[in-house]
Amino acid sequence: SRFTERNGIVSPDGRWLAVRSLSGVRVWNAANGELVATLPASSAPGRRRHFAFSPDSRRIALSERQTTQIWSLPEGSPIGESIDSAPANVYDLSFSGSGERLLVWNNRAALVCDARTGKLGRPPLPVDFNTTDDVLFTPDGTRLVKTSVDTTVQVINIESGQPAFPPLLHGGLVFDLSFQQEGKILVTNSVDGLFRFWDLTTGNLHAAPPAREPEYTPIS
């Protein structure tokens, strides 16, 4: 989400701990506490920084203001070219499930990049920062899921840049998403207290949403 700035994350395999610091991001061996790599910052301390591990835990992407760089682990060496978002600031980033793509979301567009070279895989996909809450990959990395403040969720085909189907309607703001059945089902939870199960092939609801609580209930 654009409102979230993490101070530390653990790699998917549990080997590395990445922690934001004044000098950049430090990566530690989670088993013995050894400092593995220091990824330098190019701007003044206190600037927003976002970072994410690749699914295989062998790369980490670091965004700072308008620039994103992918680094190798444990070497701490830059991979490919840096990704320039200028003049827009980066608000979040994530790898696709296969680790082949990197999503860099700024306040103007979603950039879908090759996660090994840093090169754009397609022209930027426009994103209205004023109405968008979050953008993320589907598990297969072929589509983006975008949550909006108008209480809808959109699924966008990356290759065409077009919606896969009409917006998925909710009774309140959507705060949590998860994927089930190998990415075929999207589960959403909104502030109306309802879980909804969406077929990502058709965009249809599987069944009437079950009530859980009269307020926001996080997805476990």
C-alpha positions in Angstrom: 0.0 0.0 0.0 1.1 3.6 -0.6 0.6 4.3 3.1 3.0 1.6 4.3 6.7 2.0 4.8 8.4 -1.0 6.3 11.5 -0.7 8.5 12.5 -4.4 8.1 11.5 -7.5 6.1 12.6 -11.2 6.2 13.5 -13.0 2.9 11.1 -15.7 1.7 13.6 -18.5 2.6 14.2 -16.9 6.0 18.0 -16.5 5.4 18.1 -12.7 5.3 16.8 -9.7 7.3 16.8 -6.4 5.5 16.6 -3.3 7.7 16.2 0.3 6.7 19.0 2.5 8.1 20.2 6.1 7.8 22.8 5.1 5.3 20.5 2.9 3.1 19.4 -0.7 3.7 21.5 -3.3 5.6 21.0 -7.0 5.0 21.9 -9.4 7.8 22.2 -13.1 8.1 19.1 -14.0 10.1 20.8 -17.1 11.6 24.0 -15.7 13.0 23.5 -11.9 12.9 26.3 -11.3 10.5 26.1 -8.2 8.3 26.0 -9.5 4.7 25.6 -6.3 2.6 25.0 -2.6 2.9 23.0 -1.1 0.0 23.9 2.6 -0.1 21.4 5.4 -0.2 21.8 8.2 -2.7 19.7 10.8 -0.9 19.6 12.4 2.5 18.6 10.3 5.6 14.9 10.2 6.3 13.8 9.9 2.7 11.1 7.2 2.0 12.7 3.9 1.0 10.9 0.8 -0.2 12.5 -2.6 -0.6 11.4 -6.2 -1.5 13.1 -9.6 -1.8 12.7 -11.7 -4.9 10.9 -15.1 -4.4 14.2 -17.0 -4.5 15.8 -14.6 -1.9 18.8 -14.1 -4.2 17.9 -10.4 -5.1 16.5 -7.4 -3.3 15.1 -4.3 -5.0 15.5 -0.9 -3.3 13.5 2.2 -4.3 14.4 5.6 -3.1 12.5 8.7 -4.2 12.6 8.4 -8.1 15.1 5.6 -8.5 15.0 1.8 -8.1 17.9 -0.6 -8.2 18.0 -4.4 -8.0 20.9 -6.0 -6.0 22.3 -9.5 -5.8 22.5 -11.4 -2.5 24.7 -12.1 -0.7 27.2 -10.2 -2.9 25.4 -6.9 -2.6 26.2 -6.0 -6.2 23.9 -4.0 -8.5 22.1 -6.0 -11.2 21.2 -4.4 -14.5 20.3 -0.8 -14.9 18.6 1.4 -12.4 14.9 2.1 -13.0 14.1 5.8 -13.3 10.6 7.0 -12.2 11.4 10.7 -12.6 9.7 13.0 -12.0 7.4 10.7 -10.0 8.2 9.3 -6.6 8.1 5.6 -5.9 5.4 4.4 -3.4 5.9 0.6 -3.5 7.5 -2.3 -5.3 7.1 -6.0 -5.5 8.4 -9.0 -7.5 6.1 -11.4 -9.5 5.7 -14.9 -8.2 8.2 -16.3 -10.7 10.7 -13.5 -9.9 10.9 -12.5 -13.6 9.1 -9.2 -13.2 9.4 -6.3 -10.9 6.5 -3.9 -10.3 7.5 -0.3 -9.4 4.5 1.8 -8.5 4.9 5.6 -8.4 2.4 8.4 -8.1 1.8 8.5 -11.9 2.1 5.0 -13.2 2.9 1.3 -12.6 6.2 0.3 -14.2 6.5 -3.4 -15.1 10.2 -4.2 -15.4 12.4 -7.2 -16.2 13.7 -8.2 -12.7 17.1 -9.2 -14.0 17.9 -6.3 -16.3 15.8 -3.5 -14.9 14.5 -2.7 -18.4 10.8 -1.8 -18.9 8.8 -4.7 -20.3 6.1 -2.4 -21.6 5.1 1.3 -21.6 4.1 2.5 -18.1 0.5 1.7 -17.1 -1.3 4.9 -15.9 -2.3 4.9 -12.3 -4.4 7.7 -10.7 -2.6 8.3 -7.4 -5.5 10.2 -5.9 -7.9 7.2 -6.2 -5.6 4.2 -6.0 -4.7 2.5 -2.7 -2.6 -0.5 -3.8 -1.3 -2.2 -6.9 0.1 -5.8 -7.0 0.8 -8.7 -9.3 -1.4 -11.8 -9.7 0.6 -14.9 -8.7 1.4 -15.7 -12.4 2.7 -12.2 -13.0 0.5 -11.6 -16.1 -2.0 -9.2 -14.5 -2.1 -6.4 -12.0 -4.7 -6.0 -9.2 -5.5 -2.4 -8.3 -7.6 -1.4 -5.3 -9.3 2.0 -5.4 -10.9 4.4 -2.9 -14.1 4.1 -4.9 -14.5 0.7 -3.2 -13.7 -1.3 -6.4 -10.9 -3.7 -7.4 -9.7 -3.7 -11.0 -7.8 -6.6 -12.7 -5.6 -5.4 -15.6 -3.9 -7.4 -18.3 -0.3 -6.3 -18.4 0.3 -7.1 -22.1 -2.8 -5.2 -23.4 -3.0 -2.6 -20.5 -6.8 -3.2 -20.5 -9.1 -4.4 -17.7 -9.7 -8.1 -17.8 -13.3 -7.5 -16.8 -15.5 -4.7 -15.3 -14.5 -3.5 -11.8 -15.2 -5.8 -8.9 -17.7 -4.0 -6.7 -17.6 -3.9 -2.9 -19.6 -2.3 -0.1 -16.6 -0.4 1.4 -12.9 0.2 1.0 -10.9 -2.9 0.3 -8.1 -3.4 2.9 -6.9 -7.0 2.3 -6.3 -9.3 -0.7 -5.2 -12.8 -1.0 -5.0 -15.4 -3.8 -6.2 -19.0 -3.5 -6.2 -22.1 -5.7 -3.0 -21.3 -7.5 -4.1 -17.8 -8.3 -7.4 -18.7 -9.8 -9.4 -17.1 -6.9 -9.1 -13.6 -5.5 -10.2 -13.2 -1.9 -11.1 -9.6 -0.8 -12.0 -8.2 2.5 -13.5 -4.7 2.9 -14.7 -2.4 5.7 -18.2 -3.7 5.2 -17.1 -6.8 7.1 -17.5 -9.2 4.1 -15.2 -11.6 2.5 -15.7 -12.0 -1.3 -14.3 -14.8 -3.5 -13.8 -13.8 -7.1 -13.2 -16.0 -10.1 -10.1 -14.5 -11.8 -11.1 -16.1 -15.1 -14.5 -14.4 -15.4 -14.5 -11.7 -12.7 -17.7 -13.3 -11.2 -18.4 -13.8 -7.5 -18.3 -17.5 -6.6 -21.1 -17.1 -4.0 -22.8 -14.5 -1.9 -20.2 -13.1 0.5 -20.2 -14.5 4.0 -20.5 -12.0 6.9 -17.7 -12.3 9.4 -17.7 -9.1 11.4 -19.5 -5.7 11.2 -16.1 -4.1 10.7 -12.8 -4.7 9.0 -11.4 -8.2 9.6 -7.9 -9.0 8.3 -7.3 -12.0 6.1 -5.1 -14.5 7.8 
